[in-house]
Amino acid sequence: MTIIDLCTTFSTDERARELLERLRWPDGPKCVRCQGDAVRLANTMKLLYCKACDYQFTVTAGTVFNDSHLPLIKWLTATYLLCEARKGMSANQIKRNIGVSYKTAWYLCHRIRSAMKEVNPEPLGGIVEMDETFIGGKQRSRFGEDRRGKHREDKEIVIGIKQRGGQLRFFKAEDVKSGTLAKFIKENISQDVEVIMTDEWNAYPKAIMAAGISGRRHETIKHKDGIYVDGDVTTNGIESAFSLLKRGIVGSWHKVSAKHLVAYLDEMTFRFNRRNSKTLFLETLQHMVTADPLTYERLTT
């Protein structure tokens, strides 16, 4: 689907609502209160009615669209643009493209991002690459205390885990100590993993042992010695994912606050993990009609 197809197919609010209804209720509209069968009221295309609990509602009730006064075509267009931008798109660009204020575009983007979360993802197996990077501030040294010692105020730590040929996970972390790394390994990597590949940071062996993964299932690539590929051993996959994230921050978003960093990480991983999907736009909408609402107050406090 192109943006021209989108604007042509869903040129009216009624068509957009029909799409959302099909995505939210494949077997027909259900009441958002009692989950009973609902019908569309004859005098309006917007309202649905549940006879069992005498309740009127719309397809956007209780979703990220909740209480929005924007035309649905603007919602769909913004969603499409975020899905198609490999390095993300700024609220300023969305503002110009769909003709809204910056505040509206910023809130709109964050509501879409709030639905871009992996729900109960499967543990990663096979060959897994793991690394960490630092976001924001100025890099004072390539290695040493500044890079991996104390958490400096001007940088945020992002842990990356990627299954080779598979899915990606990004996490915001407080530090890169072995206990912190072990927690992410336990929660995201299968105990039956074939091998975990990391660089030479000395916290990784302890973290992998603490996570209960033993035996010859850890391979190290020595970046300090200028080695980036040694046979099958490399972390180039997760490094490439970090590069994409940083190009998004520098080239598209320009600045990402620590408060909202997790939302941007969710967006990047959601899109990356579906990079070959021809139904990314529809998958995103499906998440949006099932995700909980995000209020402006909760977003800004």
Long-range contacts (C-beta under 8 A, 24 or more apart in sequence): 1-80, 1-281, 3-77, 3-80, 3-81, 3-84, 6-76, 6-77, 6-80, 6-281, 7-73, 7-77, 10-72, 10-73, 10-76, 11-73, 13-45, 13-46, 13-71, 13-72, 13-73, 14-45, 16-72, 16-73, 16-75, 16-76, 17-45, 17-46, 17-58, 17-59, 17-72, 19-285, 20-59, 20-60, 20-65, 20-72, 20-285, 20-289, 21-59, 23-282, 23-285, 23-286, 23-289, 24-59, 24-63, 24-286, 24-289, 24-290, 29-59, 31-55, 31-57, 32-57, 32-61, 32-62, 33-57, 59-289, 60-289, 62-292, 62-293, 63-288, 63-289, 63-290, 63-291, 63-293, 64-111, 64-112, 64-114, 64-115, 64-288, 64-289, 64-291, 64-292, 64-293, 64-294, 65-111, 65-288, 65-289, 66-293, 67-293, 70-100, 70-104, 70-108, 74-98, 74-99, 74-100, 74-108, 75-108, 76-285, 78-105, 78-108, 78-109, 78-112, 79-112, 79-281, 79-284, 79-285, 79-288, 80-281, 82-109, 82-112, 82-113, 82-267, 82-271, 82-284, 83-271, 83-280, 83-281, 83-284, 84-281, 85-252, 86-244, 86-271, 86-275, 87-244, 87-247, 87-248, 87-251, 87-252, 88-248, 88-252, 88-253, 88-264, 88-267, 88-268, 89-252, 90-252, 90-253, 90-254, 93-252, 107-296, 107-299, 110-260, 110-263, 110-294, 110-299, 111-294, 112-267, 112-284, 112-288, 113-263, 113-264, 113-266, 113-267, 114-263, 114-291, 114-292, 114-294, 115-284, 115-287, 115-288, 115-290, 115-291, 116-266, 116-267, 116-270, 116-271, 116-284, 116-287, 117-266, 117-270, 117-287, 117-291, 118-169, 118-266, 118-269, 118-270, 118-273, 121-167, 121-169, 121-188, 123-188, 123-189, 123-190, 123-191, 124-161, 124-162, 124-163, 124-166, 124-167, 124-169, 124-188, 124-189, 124-190, 124-193, 125-163, 125-189, 125-190, 125-192, 125-193, 125-194, 126-163, 126-164, 126-165, 126-166, 126-193, 126-194, 127-163, 127-164, 127-194, 127-195, 127-197, 127-232, 128-161, 128-162, 128-163, 128-164, 128-189, 128-193, 128-194, 128-195, 128-196, 128-197, 129-160, 129-161, 129-162, 129-164, 129-196, 129-197, 129-198, 129-234, 129-235, 129-236, 129-237, 129-238, 130-159, 130-160, 130-161, 130-162, 130-181, 130-185, 130-189, 130-196, 130-197, 130-198, 130-204, 130-235, 130-238, 131-159, 131-160, 131-198, 131-199, 131-235, 131-238, 131-239, 131-242, 132-157, 132-158, 132-159, 132-160, 132-173, 132-176, 132-201, 133-157, 133-158, 133-160, 133-242, 133-245, 133-246, 134-158, 135-245, 135-246, 135-249, 135-256, 135-261, 136-256, 136-258, 143-224, 148-176, 148-201, 148-203, 150-175, 151-175, 156-258, 156-261, 158-242, 158-245, 158-261, 158-265, 159-184, 160-238, 160-241, 160-242, 161-185, 161-188, 161-189, 161-238, 162-237, 162-238, 162-241, 164-237, 167-269, 167-273, 168-238, 168-241, 168-269, 168-272, 168-273, 169-269, 170-241, 170-245, 170-265, 170-266, 170-268, 170-269, 171-265, 172-261, 172-262, 172-265, 176-201, 176-203, 177-203, 178-203, 178-204, 178-206, 178-207, 178-210, 179-207, 179-210, 180-207, 181-207, 182-206, 182-207, 182-208, 182-210, 182-211, 185-211, 185-213, 186-211, 186-212, 189-213, 193-217, 195-219, 197-221, 197-233, 197-234, 197-235, 198-235, 199-223, 199-235, 200-224, 241-272, 244-268, 244-272
